[in-house]
Amino acid sequence: MGRNILILKGSPREKGNSAVLADQVAAGANETGALVTSVYLHGLDIRPCDGCDLCRDSGGCVIEDDMQSLYPKLIAADAIVLASPVYWFTFSAQLKLCVDRWYAFQANHWQEISGKEFSIILAYGDTDLYTSGAINAIYTFESLARFLKGRIVGIVHGSLSDVGDAEKNQALMQAAYSLGKQLAAPQT
């Protein structure tokens, strides 16, 4: 049975550059026998955490929105891939809302998403990691993985300003595809 890979797409554009690269990850993973679930976050009703801390007692988030359907997917995943354009020096709001709601795993439930493999796909319009702010998204991603005692499998990123730029960058397309194959391979 193949590995279970969850891809969370944080672009507001279904065919944006980060989404195209995420699809390459999915293609590589599928070819290697993984079960891939891709979730387009922009179309979901995910509300911000309201800090009520009821998840400490209830064991889960009490906000009734589309995040409820994502919690079981996060738990079931062997690997989680975050894909996002860089907006205002970090993840998109769509991805940040989703990640913030992982707070509901507190109160002795962190083990449900701890120890997984993590990867990130980033597309930014500026010339490099620092002037674009993508470095902030990477630092946040690395901190998230470290907190969850996860293993970072890969980081694929590139300067992709206009719609369609990802398809023109064969090196990035291949890096994303190879990341998918790597995530799908049995871990030893």
C-alpha positions in Angstrom: 0.0 0.0 0.0 1.3 3.4 -1.0 2.1 6.3 1.3 -0.5 8.9 2.0 0.5 12.4 0.9 -1.6 15.5 1.7 -0.9 18.7 -0.4 -2.4 21.9 0.9 -2.6 24.5 -1.9 -2.6 28.1 -0.6 -2.9 30.0 -3.8 -6.1 31.9 -4.6 -5.5 30.9 -8.2 -6.2 27.2 -9.0 -3.6 27.3 -11.8 -1.2 29.7 -10.1 2.6 28.9 -10.1 2.7 27.3 -6.7 -0.4 25.2 -7.6 1.2 24.0 -10.8 4.4 23.0 -8.9 2.2 21.2 -6.3 0.6 19.3 -9.2 4.0 18.2 -10.2 4.7 16.9 -6.7 1.4 15.0 -7.0 2.3 13.6 -10.4 5.7 12.3 -9.1 4.1 10.8 -6.0 1.2 9.2 -7.9 3.7 7.6 -10.4 5.5 6.1 -7.4 2.3 4.6 -6.0 1.3 7.1 -3.3 -2.2 8.1 -2.5 -2.3 11.8 -3.0 -4.9 14.2 -1.7 -4.7 17.8 -2.9 -6.8 20.4 -1.2 -7.4 23.8 -2.8 -7.7 26.0 0.4 -9.0 29.1 -1.3 -12.4 27.6 -2.0 -12.9 26.5 1.6 -14.6 28.2 4.6 -11.7 28.2 7.1 -12.2 30.8 9.8 -9.4 32.1 12.0 -8.6 30.5 15.4 -10.5 32.6 18.0 -8.2 31.6 20.8 -11.0 30.1 22.9 -8.8 27.2 24.0 -11.8 24.9 24.2 -9.7 22.4 22.2 -7.7 21.8 25.4 -10.8 20.2 27.0 -12.7 18.9 24.0 -9.8 17.4 22.1 -10.6 19.3 18.9 -11.6 22.5 17.4 -15.2 23.7 18.2 -15.4 26.0 15.1 -17.8 24.4 12.7 -16.3 25.1 9.2 -14.4 23.3 6.5 -11.4 22.8 8.7 -13.2 19.9 10.3 -12.8 17.9 7.2 -9.1 18.6 7.0 -8.2 17.4 10.5 -8.6 13.7 9.7 -6.6 14.2 6.5 -3.8 15.8 8.5 -3.8 12.9 10.9 -3.9 10.2 8.2 -1.1 11.8 6.1 2.4 10.3 6.1 3.7 13.5 4.5 2.3 17.0 4.3 3.2 19.4 1.5 2.5 23.1 1.9 2.2 25.1 -1.4 1.9 28.8 -1.5 2.7 32.0 -3.3 4.6 34.5 -1.2 2.3 37.4 -0.4 3.6 40.2 1.7 6.7 38.4 2.8 5.3 35.0 3.9 2.6 32.3 3.2 -0.7 33.3 1.6 -3.5 34.1 4.1 -5.3 30.9 2.9 -2.4 28.7 4.0 -1.7 30.6 7.1 -5.4 30.3 8.3 -5.2 26.5 7.8 -1.9 26.2 9.6 -3.0 28.4 12.5 -5.9 26.0 13.0 -3.5 23.2 13.7 -3.5 24.7 17.2 -6.5 22.5 17.9 -4.1 19.5 18.1 -2.8 20.8 21.5 -3.6 19.2 24.9 -1.8 15.9 24.3 -3.0 15.6 20.7 0.2 16.9 19.0 1.3 13.3 18.5 -1.5 12.9 16.0 0.5 15.1 13.5 4.0 14.9 15.0 6.8 12.9 13.4 5.5 13.4 9.8 7.4 14.4 6.8 7.0 17.9 5.5 7.8 19.8 2.3 7.1 23.2 1.0 6.6 24.8 -2.4 7.0 28.5 -2.8 6.6 30.9 -5.7 7.5 34.5 -5.5 7.6 37.5 -7.8 10.8 39.1 -6.6 14.3 38.1 -7.5 15.4 36.0 -4.6 14.5 34.5 -1.2 15.4 37.6 0.8 13.9 40.5 -1.2 10.7 38.5 -1.8 10.3 37.6 1.8 10.1 33.9 0.9 12.9 33.4 3.5 10.2 34.2 6.2 7.9 31.5 4.9 10.8 29.0 5.0 11.8 30.0 8.6 8.1 29.6 9.6 7.9 26.2 7.8 11.2 25.0 9.4 9.9 26.1 12.9 6.6 24.3 12.3 8.4 21.1 11.3 10.8 21.3 14.2 8.0 21.9 16.7 6.1 18.8 15.3 9.3 16.7 15.4 8.9 16.2 11.7 11.4 15.6 8.9 11.8 18.2 6.2 12.1 16.3 2.9 12.3 19.2 0.5 11.9 22.8 -0.2 11.2 23.8 -3.8 11.1 27.6 -4.5 11.6 30.0 -7.4 11.0 33.5 -8.7 7.8 33.0 -10.8 6.1 36.3 -11.3 3.5 35.8 -14.0 0.9 33.0 -14.5 2.5 30.3 -16.6 6.0 31.0 -15.4 6.2 27.6 -13.6 5.6 25.6 -16.8 8.5 27.6 -18.5 10.9 26.7 -15.7 11.8 23.0 -16.4 14.3 22.8 -13.6 11.7 23.8 -11.0 9.1 21.5 -12.6 11.5 18.6 -12.4 12.5 19.5 -8.8 8.8 19.4 -7.8 8.2 16.1 -9.6 11.3 14.5 -8.0 10.1 15.7 -4.6 6.9 13.8 -5.2 8.7 10.7 -6.1 10.9 11.1 -3.0 7.9 11.6 -0.7 6.2 8.5 -2.1 9.2 6.2 -1.7 9.1 3.8 1.3 11.0 5.3 4.2 13.7 3.2 5.9 
